Amino acid sequence: MTGCRNNESIDSLLSAPSLTKEQSSVLQALSKAHSGKTTFIYPTTGSNRSAIRQMDIDNDGNDEAIAFFRDPESGINAHVAVLEPDSSGNYYISSELEGPGDGIASFSLLRDNRMKSVLLIEWSSPSLPFNSFAAYLYEDEALELGMEENCTDLILFDLDSDGEQEFCYTTRLNQDEGYAIKAVKLDDESLRTVTIKRLSRSVSGIKNMIDGILEDGTHAIFVDEITTSGLQTEIFTYSEGALKDAAFGEGFDIPSLTQRPDSDFLTSRRLGKRTCVPSSVPPSTDIDVQAPFTFWYTVNDGNVVLAEVSYAPTSLGICMCLPQEWSRTCTLREKTDGAYAMTVYDGANKDLVTLLVLNVSDDATQYTAEGFALVGNNASSRFYCRFNCSEEESEYIRNNFIILRLGEY
């Protein structure tokens, strides 16, 4: 409505988008099979949350359609249907099944180099304590159930770096054994669980699971776990056919180091080219920790290292990504002047970077005269840095200065 064209009527601007020819054909096929009473269901997570997905799932050169819907006459549970195009391009239902829940949490398609495909559907229901996932193989115009289990999170991930994606999911084993993460591979048209890793016994739920990259470039899985005292994180890599702890060197234990209050802000996330875990624990015992500061850790060759530091006094915060060579030596301190948020320094207490936080209405003339340069801003604050380091290092920080927002993973 704020575009450059002014020849559109208000009614046309406010009208719902029209269906494509293919979508109309899908809707007609569903209505014919279900007496016109279908209601579309939309996945609640994922990059594509459409109720109708078009893709070639049997590798015959033609796009099938995958539709998620509910038929109120048959019950509240969600349905999934695969529709094939006929010779005239119209769709017909080739296979349909009813799921165990009344909603769709996520949908993804797993393929291998042999062009076999698996539909991964995470079903949800508010009446059940956990979601459940089901993996379906599609062949000869039929959906065949490959495996299913309760599921708290699911990701597609090239676990063994062989160029083919596997899928990993977290699941509740039972009340006594707690939670585990499992990895499944598609082999010769069948699904095979290749590894199972038990999670910490203190885990009572899963907050978040992502695939990421460690400091040394190794791919890893980050699991943010819910415990009675808040959140903690475990990091796993895959080698020799098994999931293993990413941090095995001397120093901090990752789950203990990353124990923190439960918050959407404090979850593992990609910062620059590496994935980091937040913690309120400083890298050195001689640092007097200030509440607004968060320390972000990653793993390098099995050792836990400091990667970034952030200052988050409000719902909006900032994160300074540090050059890799600082990871083992840099610590953090707060200056007494209220205008200064933090200073990063080396072991000899030589100031390297001083961060300044000003309100958007504050006059920055004094500080720019003292060598501070604007590196970022949001609706309420402006962030300035003064660099006492090499031009290459200061440029790295400028380019990797991140404004964090609550709820963004």
C-alpha positions in Angstrom: 0.0 0.0 0.0 3.0 2.3 0.2 4.3 1.4 -3.3 4.8 3.8 -6.1 1.8 2.8 -8.2 -1.3 4.9 -7.4 -3.7 3.4 -10.0 -4.9 0.5 -7.7 -8.2 0.7 -5.9 -8.5 0.2 -2.1 -10.5 -3.0 -2.6 -7.9 -4.5 -4.9 -5.1 -3.6 -2.4 -7.0 -5.2 0.5 -8.1 -8.3 -1.3 -6.5 -11.7 -0.6 -3.9 -13.0 -3.1 -5.5 -15.2 -5.8 -4.6 -18.9 -6.2 -2.3 -20.0 -8.9 -3.7 -22.5 -11.5 -1.9 -25.3 -9.8 -3.1 -24.3 -6.4 -6.7 -24.1 -7.7 -6.4 -27.6 -9.2 -5.1 -28.9 -5.8 -8.1 -27.3 -4.0 -10.5 -28.8 -6.5 -9.1 -32.3 -6.0 -9.3 -32.0 -2.2 -12.8 -30.6 -2.3 -14.0 -33.4 -4.6 -12.6 -36.1 -2.2 -13.8 -34.5 1.0 -17.1 -32.9 0.0 -15.7 -29.4 -0.2 -15.2 -29.2 3.6 -11.4 -29.2 3.8 -9.5 -26.6 5.9 -5.9 -25.9 5.1 -3.3 -26.2 7.9 0.0 -24.3 7.9 3.3 -25.4 9.4 4.2 -23.3 12.4 8.0 -23.3 11.9 10.4 -23.5 9.0 11.3 -21.2 6.1 8.3 -22.2 4.0 5.0 -22.3 5.9 2.6 -22.8 3.0 -0.3 -25.3 3.2 0.5 -26.4 -0.4 4.0 -27.3 -1.4 5.0 -28.1 -5.0 8.1 -30.2 -5.6 9.3 -33.2 -7.6 9.4 -35.8 -4.8 9.6 -38.9 -7.0 12.2 -37.5 -9.5 10.0 -38.1 -12.6 10.5 -34.6 -13.9 7.0 -33.4 -12.8 6.2 -31.5 -9.7 3.9 -33.2 -7.3 1.8 -31.2 -4.8 1.9 -31.8 -1.0 -1.1 -30.4 0.9 -1.8 -30.2 4.6 -5.5 -29.9 5.6 -8.2 -31.0 8.0 -11.5 -32.6 7.2 -14.0 -31.7 10.0 -16.2 -34.6 9.1 -13.5 -37.2 9.8 -12.2 -35.7 13.0 -9.7 -33.0 14.2 -6.5 -34.7 13.2 -4.4 -33.2 10.3 -4.1 -34.9 7.0 -1.3 -34.9 4.4 -2.0 -35.7 0.7 0.3 -36.1 -2.2 -1.2 -35.1 -5.6 0.1 -36.0 -9.0 -0.5 -34.1 -12.2 -2.4 -35.9 -15.0 -1.8 -35.5 -18.7 -3.7 -32.2 -18.8 -1.9 -30.8 -15.8 -4.7 -31.1 -13.3 -4.0 -32.7 -10.0 -5.5 -35.9 -8.5 -4.8 -37.4 -5.0 -2.4 -40.3 -5.3 -1.9 -40.9 -1.6 -3.4 -39.5 1.6 -3.0 -40.3 5.3 -4.1 -39.0 8.6 -1.5 -37.8 11.2 -1.4 -38.4 14.9 -1.9 -34.7 15.8 -4.2 -31.9 14.8 -1.4 -29.6 13.6 1.8 -29.5 11.6 4.9 -28.2 13.4 7.3 -28.5 10.4 7.8 -30.2 7.1 11.0 -31.0 5.2 12.1 -33.2 2.4 15.2 -35.5 2.7 17.0 -36.5 -0.5 20.1 -38.6 -1.1 22.5 -38.8 -4.0 20.4 -41.7 -5.4 17.5 -39.3 -5.7 15.4 -41.1 -3.1 13.1 -38.9 -1.1 11.7 -39.0 2.4 8.9 -36.7 3.6 9.6 -35.6 7.2 6.5 -34.3 9.0 6.5 -33.1 12.6 3.0 -33.5 13.9 1.8 -31.4 16.8 -1.2 -31.5 19.2 -1.9 -29.4 22.3 -3.3 -32.4 24.0 0.0 -34.4 23.8 3.1 -33.7 25.9 5.4 -34.0 22.8 5.3 -33.6 19.1 5.8 -36.6 17.0 7.6 -37.0 13.7 7.0 -39.4 10.9 9.2 -40.2 8.0 7.4 -41.3 4.8 8.9 -42.8 1.7 7.0 -42.0 -1.5 7.2 -44.6 -4.3 4.7 -45.9 -6.9 2.3 -43.1 -5.9 2.1 -44.3 -2.3 3.3 -43.0 1.0 4.9 -45.7 3.1 5.7 -45.0 6.8 9.4 -45.5 7.4 9.6 -44.6 11.1 8.0 -42.5 13.7 8.7 -41.4 17.3 8.0 -38.6 19.8 10.1 -35.6 19.0 11.0 -32.3 20.6 13.1 -30.9 17.7 14.3 -32.0 14.3 16.9 -30.7 11.8 18.3 -31.8 8.5 22.1 -31.8 8.6 25.0 -33.4 6.7 26.2 -35.2 9.8 29.2 -37.1 8.4 30.2 -34.6 5.7 29.6 -37.1 2.9 27.6 -34.6 0.8 24.2 -36.2 1.8 21.9 -34.9 4.5 20.9 -36.9 7.4 18.3 -35.8 9.9 18.8 -35.5 13.7 16.1 -35.2 16.3 15.8 -35.0 20.1 13.4 -37.4 21.8 12.2 -38.4 25.2 13.3 -42.1 25.8 11.2 -42.6 29.0 10.9 -41.0 32.4 13.9 -42.9 33.8 16.3 -42.6 30.9 15.5 -39.0 30.0 16.3 -37.4 26.6 18.5 -38.4 23.7 19.6 -37.1 20.3 19.4 -39.5 17.4 20.7 -39.3 13.8 19.0 -41.2 10.9 20.4 -41.9 7.4 18.7 -42.9 4.2 20.3 -46.1 3.0 19.2 -48.2 0.0 15.6 -47.0 0.2 15.3 -47.6 4.0 15.9 -45.4 7.0 18.6 -46.4 9.5 19.4 -44.9 12.9 23.2 -44.4 12.8 23.9 -43.1 16.3 22.2 -42.3 19.6 23.6 -40.0 22.2 22.0 -39.7 25.7 21.7 -36.1 26.9 22.4 -34.9 30.4 20.2 -36.5 33.1 19.4 -33.1 34.4 17.5 -32.2 31.2 13.7 -31.8 31.6 13.0 -30.5 28.1 14.6 -29.1 24.8 14.6 -25.4 24.1 16.4 -25.3 20.8 18.5 -27.4 18.5 20.6 -26.1 15.6 23.5 -27.2 13.4 26.5 -24.9 13.5 30.2 -24.4 13.0 32.9 -24.4 15.7 35.9 -22.1 15.8 38.0 -24.6 13.9 35.4 -25.0 11.1 34.0 -28.4 12.4 30.3 -28.9 11.9 28.5 -29.6 15.2 25.0 -29.9 16.7 24.1 -27.4 19.5 21.3 -28.5 21.9 19.9 -25.9 24.3 18.4 -27.8 27.2 15.9 -27.0 29.8 16.8 -27.9 33.4 15.3 -27.0 36.8 17.8 -24.2 37.2 17.3 -22.7 33.7 19.1 -23.5 30.4 22.3 -25.3 29.5 23.9 -26.3 26.3 25.6 -29.5 25.0 27.6 -29.5 21.7 28.2 -32.7 19.7 30.3 -33.6 16.7 30.1 -36.8 14.7 33.2 -39.0 14.2 33.9 -42.7 14.0 30.2 -43.5 13.6 29.1 -41.8 16.8 28.0 -38.4 18.3 30.7 -37.2 20.7 31.2 -34.3 23.0 32.7 -31.4 21.0 34.7 -30.1 24.1 37.0 -32.7 25.5 40.1 -30.7 26.4 40.9 -29.4 29.9 39.0 -26.3 31.1 35.4 -25.5 31.3 32.7 -28.1 31.1 30.2 -26.9 28.5 26.9 -27.8 30.3 28.2 -26.3 33.6 29.7 -23.3 31.9 26.5 -22.4 30.0 23.9 -22.8 32.8 21.8 -19.6 32.7 18.3 -18.3 33.2 15.7 -19.4 30.6 15.4 -16.6 28.0 14.7 -16.5 24.3 17.7 -14.2 24.0 20.1 -16.6 25.6 20.2 -19.5 23.1 22.9 -20.7 20.8 23.2 -18.8 17.6 25.3 -18.1 14.6 27.5 -15.1 15.1 29.6 -14.3 12.1 31.0 -17.5 10.6 30.9 -19.5 13.9 28.2 -20.6 16.2 28.4 -19.6 19.9 26.8 -20.5 23.2 25.9 -17.7 25.7 27.0 -17.8 29.4 27.1 -15.5 32.4 30.4 -17.1 33.5 33.4 -15.0 32.6 36.6 -16.5 31.1 38.6 -15.5 34.1 37.9 -15.6 37.8 39.3 -12.2 38.4 36.5 -10.5 36.4 33.8 -8.9 38.5 30.8 -10.0 36.4 28.2 -7.2 35.6 24.6 -8.3 35.0 24.3 -6.8 31.4 27.3 -8.8 30.1 27.1 -12.1 28.3 30.1 -14.2 27.3 29.8 -16.2 24.1 31.8 -19.4 23.9 32.7 -21.9 21.1 35.0 -24.8 20.8 38.4 -25.0 19.0 40.1 -28.4 18.7 38.3 -29.7 21.7 39.0 -26.6 23.9 36.4 -24.1 25.0 37.3 -20.6 23.9 35.8 -17.1 24.3 34.5 -15.9 20.9 32.3 -12.8 21.6 31.2 -10.5 24.3 27.8 -8.7 24.5 26.1 -6.0 26.4 22.3 -6.3 26.7 20.8 -3.9 29.4 17.4 -3.9 27.6 15.4 -6.1 25.3 17.8 -4.9 22.5 21.5 -5.6 23.0 24.8 -5.6 21.0 27.5 -8.2 20.4 31.1 -7.5 19.5 32.6 -10.4 17.5 36.3 -10.6 18.4 39.2 -11.5 16.1 40.1 -15.2 16.4 43.6 -14.5 17.8 42.0 -12.8 20.8 40.0 -15.8 21.8 42.4 -17.1 24.5 43.6 -13.7 25.8 40.8 -11.2 25.9 38.7 -10.5 28.9 36.1 -7.9 29.8 35.7 -5.1 32.3 33.2 -2.3 33.0 34.3 1.2 33.5 33.0 3.5 36.2 31.8 6.2 33.8 28.1 5.4 33.2 28.4 6.3 29.5 30.8 3.4 28.9 29.4 0.0 28.6 32.5 -2.2 28.5 36.2 -2.4 27.5 37.9 -5.4 26.0 41.6 -5.6 26.9 44.6 -8.0 26.7 46.6 -9.7 29.4 48.8 -6.6 29.9 45.7 -4.4 30.5 46.3 -2.5 27.3 42.9 -1.2 26.2 41.9 -2.6 22.8 38.3 -1.6 22.3 36.1 0.6 24.3 32.3 0.4 23.6 30.2 3.5 24.3 26.4 3.4 24.5 24.5 6.6 24.0 20.8 7.5 23.8 19.7 8.5 20.3 19.2 12.1 21.6 22.6 12.4 23.3 25.3 14.7 21.7 28.2 12.5 20.6 30.5 15.4 19.6 32.7 15.0 22.6 33.2 11.4 22.1 33.8 11.5 18.3 36.5 14.1 19.1 38.0 11.5 21.4 38.2 9.0 18.6 34.9 7.1 18.9 33.3 5.9 15.7 29.7 4.9 15.2 29.4 1.1 14.6 25.6 0.5 15.0 22.3 1.8 16.3 18.7 0.8 17.1 15.6 2.7 18.0 16.8 3.8 21.4 20.6 3.7 21.4 23.7 4.4 19.3 26.8 2.4 19.7 30.3 3.8 19.3 33.7 2.1 19.5 37.2 3.5 20.1 39.8 1.1 18.8 43.4 0.9 20.2 44.3 -2.1 18.0 45.5 -2.7 14.4 43.4 -1.5 11.5 42.7 -5.0 10.4 41.4 -6.0 13.9 39.3 -2.8 14.2 37.8 -3.4 10.7 36.9 -7.0 11.7 35.0 -5.7 14.7 33.2 -3.0 12.7 32.1 -5.6 10.1 31.0 -8.1 12.7 29.2 -5.7 15.1 25.7 -7.3 15.7 22.6 -5.8 17.2 20.8 -8.6 19.0 17.0 -8.8 19.5 15.0 -11.0 21.8 13.6 -14.1 20.2 15.9 -14.2 17.2 17.9 -17.5 17.1 
